[in-house]
Amino acid sequence: PVGDARWAPTSVTADANYHLGAGNAVLDLGGLASKGLSQARLPVSVGLGDLKVLVPQGLTVRFIGHIGLGEILLPADAANNGQGGIGVARSVVIGTGPTEVVVDAGVGVGQLTVVKE
């Protein structure tokens, strides 16, 4: 699909997969329960455009991000000072405690931003 998308999962299933061909997308993890996920894997991707992942307080997320051409911004980065270029990959755990969700995020060309709420 093409256009803008906002995904707000309330659970993670084995067939969970969020993909947008071109446009801007937001993956809002605020509706996920913080217990019982047991490192559930959540793949999300945008071919061309921007992807923002919102991580709420109380949820520990292992973020694995990769971008073909563009920039990855993580919560620990200074404002608008992420890591950019060609073939960039970054991984970080956001939150404290055991990992509850693993977000495998990719953008072909554009920007990938993770926000800790």
C-alpha positions as semicolon CSV with decimal commas, in nm:
position;residue;x (nm);y (nm);z (nm)
1;P;0,000;0,000;0,000
2;V;0,087;0,365;-0,047
3;G;-0,005;0,663;0,174
4;D;0,005;0,723;0,547
5;A;-0,052;0,453;0,807
6;R;-0,085;0,433;1,184
7;W;-0,069;0,093;1,348
8;A;-0,160;0,046;1,716
9;P;-0,149;-0,327;1,796
10;T;-0,311;-0,451;2,117
11;S;-0,152;-0,796;2,090
12;V;0,124;-0,965;1,895
13;T;0,046;-1,275;1,692
14;A;0,275;-1,499;1,490
15;D;0,150;-1,346;1,165
16;A;0,185;-0,983;1,279
17;N;0,351;-0,786;1,002
18;Y;0,320;-0,416;0,925
19;H;0,436;-0,293;0,585
20;L;0,389;0,023;0,380
21;G;0,527;0,055;0,027
22;A;0,559;0,434;0,026
23;G;0,450;0,704;0,269
24;N;0,475;0,780;0,639
25;A;0,391;0,530;0,910
26;V;0,364;0,526;1,289
27;L;0,382;0,209;1,499
28;D;0,231;0,294;1,838
29;L;0,309;0,028;2,100
30;G;0,102;0,204;2,369
31;G;-0,182;-0,050;2,348
32;L;0,035;-0,355;2,419
33;A;0,018;-0,517;2,762
34;S;0,356;-0,499;2,933
35;K;0,340;-0,857;3,060
36;G;0,312;-1,194;2,894
37;L;0,464;-1,099;2,559
38;S;0,784;-1,302;2,610
39;Q;1,000;-1,131;2,347
40;A;0,725;-1,134;2,085
41;R;0,861;-1,032;1,744
42;L;0,701;-0,746;1,557
43;P;0,826;-0,681;1,199
44;V;0,752;-0,338;1,052
45;S;0,879;-0,174;0,734
46;V;0,840;0,119;0,496
47;G;0,987;0,104;0,147
48;L;1,011;0,478;0,083
49;G;0,925;0,734;0,351
50;D;0,940;0,775;0,726
51;L;0,869;0,529;1,005
52;K;0,821;0,633;1,367
53;V;0,802;0,379;1,651
54;L;0,641;0,500;1,976
55;V;0,750;0,313;2,291
56;P;0,538;0,380;2,603
57;Q;0,659;0,394;2,962
58;G;0,654;0,053;3,127
59;L;0,726;-0,151;2,813
60;T;1,077;-0,286;2,746
61;V;1,150;-0,312;2,374
62;R;1,453;-0,447;2,192
63;F;1,473;-0,238;1,877
64;I;1,658;-0,366;1,571
65;G;1,659;-0,106;1,295
66;H;1,804;-0,100;0,947
67;I;1,783;0,153;0,669
68;G;1,900;0,133;0,307
69;L;1,955;0,507;0,265
70;G;1,867;0,769;0,524
71;E;1,886;0,816;0,899
72;I;1,802;0,633;1,222
73;L;1,718;0,843;1,529
74;L;1,703;0,676;1,872
75;P;1,588;0,823;2,206
76;A;1,949;0,854;2,329
77;D;2,049;1,065;2,025
78;A;2,068;1,441;2,054
79;A;1,779;1,619;1,881
80;N;1,796;1,551;1,506
81;N;2,145;1,403;1,539
82;G;2,106;1,037;1,453
83;Q;2,315;0,804;1,243
84;G;2,267;0,831;0,869
85;G;2,407;0,712;0,543
86;I;2,384;0,400;0,330
87;G;2,317;0,062;0,488
88;V;2,284;0,181;0,848
89;A;2,187;-0,066;1,121
90;R;2,132;0,006;1,491
91;S;2,012;-0,199;1,784
92;V;1,915;-0,088;2,133
93;V;1,705;-0,193;2,432
94;I;1,457;0,074;2,536
95;G;1,321;0,050;2,889
96;T;1,428;-0,146;3,193
97;G;1,361;-0,503;3,287
98;P;1,331;-0,809;3,066
99;T;1,261;-0,755;2,696
100;E;0,891;-0,791;2,622
101;V;0,880;-0,706;2,251
102;V;1,139;-0,721;1,972
103;V;1,069;-0,466;1,699
104;D;1,246;-0,547;1,373
105;A;1,211;-0,222;1,177
106;G;1,333;-0,135;0,832
107;V;1,313;0,154;0,590
108;G;1,440;0,133;0,233
109;V;1,488;0,507;0,178
110;G;1,388;0,766;0,440
111;Q;1,402;0,811;0,814
112;L;1,347;0,573;1,103
113;T;1,273;0,733;1,441
114;V;1,215;0,572;1,781
115;V;1,043;0,784;2,049
116;K;1,031;0,691;2,418
117;E;0,709;0,839;2,556
